[in-house]
């Protein structure tokens, strides 16, 4: 999958709520009620990621989950990152 241009990245980022651009990565922090809720959310993300063949970096701190997406094979952001970000946000809504 091809790496996206800066203009396309900015346009796609505008359609995502709470996601920020940090270098060649988009990130979002989710604050949930409890640790088990975070673990359940991570499990759901894991199934989505596995189905997409695209695996995010995730950092758990009790009830706080940081998700970071980048397509390492492409050397930056691709459509896969934004597609997975949208799917992740649909779980939490």
QUIHUHU-V768843 format. One record per run of one state. SS is the DSSP state (~ for helix, > for strand, _ for the rest). FROM is the first residue (numbers start at 0). LEN is the number of residues. Records with the same first field share a line. If there is no record, write none. Layout:
SS=FROM-LEN ; FROM-LEN
This chain:
_=0-5 ; 14-5 ; 22-2 ; 31-3 ; 52-4 ; 61-2 ; 69-1 ; 74-1 ; 76-2 ; 92-1
~=5-9 ; 34-18 ; 71-3 ; 78-14
>=19-3 ; 24-7 ; 56-5 ; 63-6 ; 70-1 ; 75-1
